[in-house]
């Protein structure tokens, strides 16, 4: 090919143009012909096609082109190669090119991204400073740019850093302008309006209402209709401000017994547990069918609690302001109704022996009841709504009441004296739960501020504060039967597990999800053996998860609307009670 190329180049460079009508030089040799020695037909170089020869010539010209292509050149006289077309003009290869060579320069899937060297607030500050004063600070050069004379005159202040003397000057100017406006208004006032008590100007000058009585010999007499209207208006305004509600007297308490007799032939009370109420075994089973329905509340049921240790009675808090207690073992009827709140009842809690219980209502009162007689032993209030009430679980501290309030406090009362003995005030939102842990020496609280706080009982100092950006509000918390864990119902549709040991850490391996509870304070609970986690949801279902595998075992469609409360029977291993906003309490086996 090199030999062919050299001959072709020589022919192109030295041979004169030939007449196409002339005969071949081999047949008619002329003495005036070119001195180039023509190759015989049987030469060492083979005959080639003219198209191949043209391509070969073009290829030689391209190889002769050693410099890269000029990007400003619109016409190219030859066919460049791929390497020439994509060769860099100056400097290194393009950092964003997908050619394999620049892959090491990438730090992002779309190319190379540099770290921002200035915060958004600082950028806005310098941008606005430049727009106003004409200079700004350049962080890359660590110097000022723009109008440097103006910068020296203003002492390099920014729009967000106003000197003290400038602030004082502006305040004085505003005050002066305000006084001038007031003086101008006074000059424009018609004195006839000022002297006339029926005008607004007279009221502005004298700062007193004509309803107040005497003013320079003026006596205003009100008719009976005007007095009545004024009283109604003042009462309405007071209700809007919440003043009358805070001063509202507690409702008169009363209770009605619905059973046959309060004591049997042996003199035993109706709340006494039956003698045969014992656990058959320690293994719990998930219920499958509905066995009983209690209906008596005219509105939704907000909470239910089994009688401690035996579960032969179940207490329910209704949004119809009533609290009812129902028989579980025998007749299945309502045994007693407790009426003492003027608004919906939020929470209820039994004492350890079940002879007393607490109720918290939206009427801002907490009441301590005698379960058997229905009498109110003590009433407590701070003028705020109690969201959760608990008694200290220790047998020697059953007179200690803790309540989480709407004003972010946890208030501790002594039931015997009725006095507040402690206040725990660290939360930034309404307190939703109080859960005793660590042999009742500590308790955990959750709040609308999306945090958990751990307290030493009796000491108003937080010993552990748990708050993460991903956390949601946790309106219900339940302790595991072994005391090592607590389950928190998070409003992002999952149940989270925290340890109750020293560190109170989140157990990332255990997470129970699948239900929809966003926006509802659905209660979470455990089976007595700790093998199952159960919770209601906002669509009326009850969910059962396995504690070890965190998998859903079963769901039951329990209520129309929200299934707000679930309780596992303490002795009957396969029975669960649920309550909902449809006003029903259901018993499942």
VEXROKOL-639493 format. One record per residue (C-alpha): x, y, z; residue in three letters. Coordinates in pm, whole numbers, padded with zeros to 5 digits, always signed. Each point is the difference from the previous one (the first is absolute). Example, Ala and Ser with C-alpha at 12.3 -4.5 7.8 and 13.67 -1.06 7.14 Angstrom:
+01230-00450+00780ALA
+00137+00344-00066SER
//
This chain:
+00000+00000+00000UNK
+00291+00241+00070UNK
+00143-00063-00344UNK
-00341+00054-00160UNK
-00045+00318+00199UNK
+00338+00140-00112UNK
-00076-00068-00366UNK
-00342+00153+00032UNK
+00142+00312+00159UNK
+00258+00031-00276UNK
-00266-00035-00270UNK
-00221+00262+00164UNK
+00290+00243+00044UNK
+00197-00034-00327UNK
-00210-00147-00283UNK
-00165+00256-00232UNK
-00370-00021-00073UNK
-00074-00256-00270UNK
-00245+00024-00282UNK
-00267-00265+00039UNK
-00017-00045-00382UNK
+00366-00080-00037UNK
+00114-00358-00024UNK
+00197-00182+00262UNK
+00369+00086+00031UNK
+00081-00372-00010UNK
-00134-00025-00354UNK
+00137+00336-00138UNK
+00310+00105+00183UNK
+00098+00356-00074UNK
+00344+00146+00024UNK
-00151+00314+00168UNK
-00172-00196+00281UNK
+00077+00041+00370UNK
+00331-00145+00112UNK
-00186-00204+00268UNK
+00069-00364-00053UNK
-00331-00177-00026UNK
-00044-00333+00168UNK
-00052-00298-00222UNK
-00330-00185+00023UNK
+00160-00284+00189UNK
+00147+00214+00276UNK
+00059-00078+00368UNK
-00284+00243+00090UNK
-00349-00146-00057UNK
-00279+00170-00187UNK
-00237+00185+00239UNK
-00346+00145-00036UNK
-00028+00377-00046UNK
-00237+00037+00301UNK
+00245-00177+00226UNK
+00273+00228-00125UNK
-00209+00311+00079UNK
-00072-00123+00353UNK
+00365-00078+00050UNK
+00098+00348-00110UNK
-00255+00158+00235UNK
+00126-00213+00286UNK
+00356+00118-00067UNK
-00111+00361+00005UNK
-00182-00054+00332UNK
+00306-00155+00155UNK
+00200+00293-00122UNK
-00234+00224+00195UNK
+00182-00006+00332UNK
-00174+00293+00177UNK
-00348-00043+00157UNK
-00305+00148-00165UNK
-00076+00365+00042UNK
-00350+00030+00157UNK
-00059+00329-00185UNK
+00050-00169-00339UNK
-00331-00076-00169UNK
+00133-00192-00301UNK
+00249-00287+00017UNK
+00169-00116-00321UNK
+00039-00362+00114UNK
-00168-00259+00217UNK
+00149+00028+00351UNK
+00029-00303+00224UNK
-00203-00055+00316UNK
+00302+00076+00219UNK
+00057+00330-00177UNK
-00362+00105+00036UNK
-00005-00068+00375UNK
+00353+00102+00086UNK
+00023+00275+00266UNK
+00102+00340-00134UNK
+00184+00135+00302UNK
+00049-00127+00354UNK
-00121-00326+00154UNK
-00297-00205-00103UNK
-00349+00125+00082UNK
-00085-00103+00362UNK
-00360-00091-00091UNK
+00084-00205-00312UNK
-00108-00362+00015UNK
+00315-00134-00162UNK
+00132-00207+00286UNK
+00299+00226+00053UNK
-00187+00259+00202UNK
-00176-00249+00228UNK
+00256+00060+00271UNK
-00093+00369+00010UNK
-00363-00072+00075UNK
-00144+00032+00349UNK
-00364-00003-00109UNK
-00199-00211-00242UNK
-00045+00304-00224UNK
+00362+00112+00008UNK
+00224+00202+00226UNK
-00160+00211+00274UNK
+00199+00240+00212UNK
-00084+00064+00365UNK
-00178+00326+00068UNK
+00233+00243+00168UNK
-00267+00237+00129UNK
-00318-00047+00201UNK
-00335+00111-00147UNK
-00049+00262+00271UNK
+00348+00146-00059UNK
-00060+00003-00374UNK
-00330+00188+00045UNK
+00168+00242+00238UNK
+00281+00084-00244UNK
-00237+00008-00298UNK
-00231+00250+00170UNK
+00296+00199+00127UNK
+00133+00030-00356UNK
-00342+00104-00128UNK
-00027+00274+00262UNK
+00355+00125+00060UNK
+00183-00117-00310UNK
+00260-00218+00171UNK
+00012-00357+00132UNK
+00239-00242+00162UNK
+00159-00260-00230UNK
+00071-00315+00205UNK
+00215-00159-00269UNK
+00245+00292-00002UNK
-00062+00098+00364UNK
-00042+00363-00105UNK
-00263+00253-00095UNK
-00109+00072-00355UNK
-00203+00283-00152UNK
-00003+00357+00127UNK
+00288+00001+00247UNK
-00043+00368+00083UNK
-00357-00063+00108UNK
+00122-00302+00197UNK
+00245+00218+00197UNK
-00265+00263+00054UNK
-00249-00254+00140UNK
+00269-00180+00199UNK
-00071-00320-00197UNK
-00335-00066+00167UNK
-00257-00226-00162UNK
-00373+00051-00032UNK
-00055-00230+00298UNK
+00254+00170+00228UNK
-00118+00347+00080UNK
+00220+00195+00245UNK
-00139+00104+00337UNK
+00010+00372-00081UNK
-00191-00066-00322UNK
-00265-00203+00184UNK
-00042+00274+00258UNK
-00025+00260-00273UNK
-00272-00195-00180UNK
-00200-00047+00320UNK
+00010+00372+00071UNK
-00107+00079-00355UNK
-00295-00241+00021UNK
-00104+00140+00337UNK
+00021+00354-00135UNK
-00209-00089-00305UNK
-00262-00166+00220UNK
-00026+00304+00226UNK
-00030+00229-00301UNK
-00282-00214-00140UNK
-00185+00010+00333UNK
+00045+00376+00025UNK
-00125+00039-00355UNK
-00308-00208+00079UNK
-00070+00210+00308UNK
+00022+00320-00200UNK
-00254-00131-00248UNK
-00251-00092+00273UNK
-00321+00193+00016UNK
-00048+00120+00360UNK
-00375-00043-00030UNK
+00055-00373-00040UNK
+00232-00009+00300UNK
-00255+00169+00225UNK
-00286-00223-00118UNK
-00017-00321+00220UNK
-00184-00193-00273UNK
+00300+00005-00234UNK
+00296-00236-00025UNK
+00241+00290+00041UNK
-00141+00071+00346UNK
+00064-00365+00093UNK
+00358+00017-00130UNK
+00071+00315+00200UNK
-00160-00119+00324UNK
+00096-00370-00032UNK
-00332-00097+00158UNK
-00314-00166-00127UNK
-00335+00180+00026UNK
-00125-00319+00170UNK
+00228+00071+00297UNK
-00226+00257+00163UNK
+00094+00358+00095UNK
+00227+00228-00198UNK
-00020+00374+00065UNK
-00354-00021+00122UNK
-00109-00249-00267UNK
-00225-00281+00128UNK
-00080-00290-00237UNK
-00314-00194+00088UNK
-00028-00348-00152UNK
-00328-00171-00073UNK
-00064-00358+00109UNK
+00045-00122-00357UNK
+00336+00178-00029UNK
+00120-00148+00329UNK
-00100-00349-00110UNK
+00179+00043-00331UNK
+00315+00129+00174UNK
+00005-00300+00238UNK
-00039-00248-00286UNK
+00275+00174-00199UNK
+00240-00005+00298UNK
-00076-00367+00065UNK
+00062-00088-00365UNK
+00334+00183+00002UNK
+00101-00176+00319UNK
-00075-00341-00151UNK
+00208+00086-00308UNK
+00298+00085+00220UNK
-00044-00314+00206UNK
-00039+00189+00328UNK
-00339-00140+00092UNK
+00104-00353-00088UNK
+00299+00018+00235UNK
-00228+00115+00281UNK
-00269-00260-00071UNK
-00116-00198+00298UNK
+00037-00380-00014UNK
-00307-00193-00097UNK
-00201-00166+00276UNK
+00111-00364+00020UNK
-00247-00283+00005UNK
+00005-00371-00070UNK
-00259-00259-00092UNK
+00023-00372+00078UNK
-00157-00225-00266UNK
+00058-00344+00153UNK
-00243-00208+00207UNK
+00166+00061+00335UNK
+00323+00157+00120UNK
+00079-00292+00236UNK
-00076-00369-00035UNK
-00141-00235+00264UNK
+00346-00043+00152UNK
+00053+00375+00028UNK
+00258+00022-00279UNK
+00010+00316-00207UNK
-00090-00002-00367UNK
+00356+00100-00088UNK
+00150-00302+00178UNK
+00176-00232-00248UNK
-00148-00350-00048UNK
+00189-00278+00172UNK
+00046-00202-00318UNK
+00168+00290-00185UNK
+00340-00154-00058UNK
+00230-00024-00301UNK
-00014-00341-00172UNK
+00354+00026-00142UNK
+00261+00260-00093UNK
-00028-00037-00377UNK
-00210+00262-00186UNK
-00192-00051-00324UNK
-00130+00250-00251UNK
-00382+00036-00001UNK
-00206-00079-00309UNK
-00367+00075+00065UNK
-00229+00250+00171UNK
-00162-00138+00316UNK
-00166+00304+00158UNK
-00082+00368-00065UNK
-00065+00261+00267UNK
-00207+00297-00118UNK
-00106+00274+00236UNK
+00202+00306-00083UNK
-00181+00249-00222UNK
+00328+00128-00146UNK
+00342-00144-00064UNK
+00205-00188+00260UNK
+00345+00151+00057UNK
+00160-00259+00235UNK
-00060-00335+00170UNK
+00173-00166+00298UNK
-00039-00352+00138UNK
-00034-00046+00375UNK
+00356-00059+00130UNK
+00128-00361+00026UNK
-00338-00167-00054UNK
-00174+00180-00290UNK
-00353-00095+00110UNK
-00108+00363-00053UNK
+00087+00249-00271UNK
-00008+00380+00041UNK
-00073+00229-00295UNK
+00036+00374-00050UNK
-00255+00156-00234UNK
-00014+00317-00201UNK
-00357+00036+00129UNK
+00156+00118+00334UNK
-00079-00332+00171UNK
+00217-00277+00139UNK
-00147-00352+00011UNK
+00114-00329+00146UNK
-00115-00327-00159UNK
-00017-00360+00112UNK
+00225-00234-00201UNK
-00047-00347+00155UNK
-00372-00041+00070UNK
-00281+00218-00128UNK
+00202+00225-00230UNK
-00209+00300+00099UNK
+00084+00348+00121UNK
+00046-00006+00377UNK
+00037+00370+00083UNK
+00010+00339-00173UNK
+00210+00284+00140UNK
-00109+00353-00092UNK
+00224+00283+00116UNK
+00145+00170-00306UNK
-00162+00266-00216UNK
+00208-00085-00308UNK
+00149-00307-00163UNK
+00219-00224+00216UNK
+00355-00027-00134UNK
+00173-00261+00221UNK
-00069-00249+00282UNK
+00227-00199+00232UNK
-00057-00261+00273UNK
+00179-00020+00331UNK
+00197-00320+00063UNK
-00287-00178+00177UNK
-00272+00143-00225UNK
-00196+00150+00289UNK
+00067+00355-00129UNK
+00052+00156-00340UNK
+00087+00334-00157UNK
-00176+00186-00281UNK
+00127+00297-00201UNK
-00243+00210-00201UNK
+00011+00281-00251UNK
-00183+00212+00260UNK
+00349+00037+00161UNK
-00080-00212+00305UNK
+00160-00318+00132UNK
-00219-00208+00229UNK
+00086-00285+00234UNK
-00292-00243+00034UNK
-00094-00286+00225UNK
-00074-00287-00239UNK
-00254-00175+00224UNK
-00211+00290+00127UNK
+00047+00247-00287UNK
+00097+00282+00238UNK
+00261+00260-00097UNK
+00277-00005+00260UNK
+00201+00297-00131UNK
-00004+00251-00287UNK
+00307+00166-00151UNK
+00049+00276-00257UNK
+00260+00251-00117UNK
-00226+00175-00249UNK
+00155-00196-00287UNK
-00116-00313-00183UNK
+00150-00326+00135UNK
+00095-00237-00285UNK
+00129-00292+00208UNK
-00033-00105+00365UNK
+00202-00265+00188UNK
+00044-00124+00354UNK
+00344-00099+00122UNK
+00004-00382-00034UNK
+00183-00055+00333UNK
-00229-00132+00269UNK
+00126+00257+00252UNK
-00049+00288-00246UNK
-00358-00059-00111UNK
-00086+00347+00127UNK
+00224+00166-00263UNK
-00173+00125-00314UNK
+00183+00117-00315UNK
-00179+00178-00283UNK
+00127+00123-00336UNK
-00158+00333-00083UNK
-00070+00207-00309UNK
+00234+00275+00127UNK
+00309-00224-00045UNK
+00031-00093+00369UNK
-00015-00325+00194UNK
-00168+00079+00332UNK
+00035-00223+00307UNK
-00265+00004+00274UNK
-00030-00159+00341UNK
-00352-00147-00006UNK
-00031+00000+00380UNK
+00070+00371+00040UNK
-00109+00116-00345UNK
+00315+00210-00034UNK
+00241+00023-00293UNK
+00331-00148+00115UNK
+00206+00025-00320UNK
-00005+00137-00354UNK
+00206-00136-00288UNK
+00027+00282-00255UNK
+00235-00069-00291UNK
-00220-00098-00295UNK
-00077+00242-00282UNK
-00348-00139-00078UNK
-00297-00167+00164UNK
+00095-00317+00193UNK
-00167-00315-00138UNK
+00137-00299+00196UNK
+00158-00091+00334UNK
+00159-00346+00027UNK
+00181-00127+00310UNK
+00315-00209-00064UNK
+00303-00136+00188UNK
-00195-00137+00298UNK
-00200+00324+00014UNK
+00305+00210+00084UNK
-00028+00187-00331UNK
-00267+00090-00245UNK
-00006+00083-00372UNK
-00219+00273-00146UNK
-00087+00084-00360UNK
-00136+00324-00131UNK
-00124+00189-00303UNK
+00353+00141-00030UNK
+00101-00337-00160UNK
+00242-00093+00275UNK
+00036-00253+00281UNK
+00128+00105+00342UNK
+00103-00224+00287UNK
-00036+00125+00359UNK
+00105-00120+00342UNK
-00315-00028+00209UNK
-00024+00302+00229UNK
+00282+00196-00170UNK
-00108+00255-00263UNK
+00315-00038-00209UNK
+00016-00189-00328UNK
+00259-00279+00014UNK
-00047-00107-00363UNK
-00128+00201-00293UNK
-00082-00183-00325UNK
-00072+00212-00305UNK
+00097-00070-00361UNK
-00095+00183-00322UNK
-00182-00310-00128UNK
-00210-00045+00316UNK
-00375+00061+00005UNK
-00239+00056+00286UNK
-00066-00311+00212UNK
-00344+00024+00163UNK
+00003-00351+00153UNK
+00271-00201+00179UNK
-00025-00343+00162UNK
+00263-00193+00202UNK
+00099-00357-00093UNK
-00092-00261+00265UNK
+00368-00076+00064UNK
+00067+00367+00079UNK
+00295+00032-00239UNK
-00178+00178-00285UNK
-00270+00254-00074UNK
-00207+00012-00320UNK
-00080+00348-00133UNK
-00277+00062-00252UNK
+00157+00244-00247UNK
-00227+00209-00220UNK
+00198-00092-00313UNK
-00187-00335-00002UNK
+00248-00213+00191UNK
+00065-00126+00352UNK
+00351+00063+00131UNK
+00174-00187+00282UNK
+00228+00167+00256UNK
+00200-00170+00271UNK
-00068+00096+00362UNK
+00352-00065+00119UNK
+00256+00270+00067UNK
+00035+00131-00355UNK
-00368-00004-00114UNK
+00106-00067-00358UNK
-00219-00067-00302UNK
+00000-00367-00100UNK
+00048+00032-00376UNK
-00055-00373-00057UNK
-00360+00011+00122UNK
-00252+00203-00192UNK
-00369-00081-00034UNK
-00183+00153-00297UNK
-00288-00053-00239UNK
-00277+00183+00181UNK
-00119+00360-00058UNK
-00010+00207+00319UNK
+00112+00343-00125UNK
-00202+00260+00188UNK
-00153-00239+00255UNK
+00119-00083+00353UNK
-00054-00375-00045UNK
+00117-00197+00302UNK
+00269-00267-00026UNK
+00017-00302+00230UNK
+00168-00337+00066UNK
-00132-00347+00067UNK
+00064-00110+00362UNK
+00277-00240-00112UNK
+00164+00268-00215UNK
-00019-00204-00322UNK
-00237+00232-00186UNK
-00031+00374-00060UNK
-00349+00131-00074UNK
-00138+00334-00108UNK
-00311+00151-00151UNK
+00012+00229-00301UNK
-00191+00281-00162UNK
-00200-00231-00226UNK
-00162-00208+00275UNK
+00237-00298-00012UNK
+00196-00169+00277UNK
+00352-00115-00092UNK
+00203-00280+00156UNK
+00378-00030-00052UNK
+00246-00263+00114UNK
+00251+00149+00245UNK
+00300-00198-00126UNK
-00045+00015-00377UNK
-00190+00335-00014UNK
-00236-00155-00258UNK
-00375+00053-00013UNK
-00186-00304+00134UNK
-00360+00107-00046UNK
-00228+00300-00047UNK
-00360+00019+00119UNK
-00258+00245-00127UNK
-00138+00116+00334UNK
-00176+00336-00032UNK
-00156+00246-00236UNK
+00238+00292+00019UNK
+00302+00022+00227UNK
+00100-00291+00225UNK
+00155+00217+00272UNK
+00061-00247+00284UNK
+00107-00365+00038UNK
+00053-00199+00320UNK
+00107-00364+00042UNK
-00179-00184+00280UNK
+00244-00059+00290UNK
-00114-00363+00060UNK
-00191-00121-00306UNK
+00290-00070-00235UNK
-00191+00036-00328UNK
-00242+00282+00079UNK
+00037+00364-00101UNK
-00226+00302+00051UNK
-00014+00287-00249UNK
-00178+00336+00002UNK
-00069+00249-00275UNK
-00152+00329-00093UNK
-00320-00179-00101UNK
-00087-00020+00374UNK
+00043-00379+00024UNK
+00225-00221+00213UNK
+00061-00343-00150UNK
+00134-00319+00153UNK
+00194-00241-00223UNK
+00101-00362+00053UNK
//
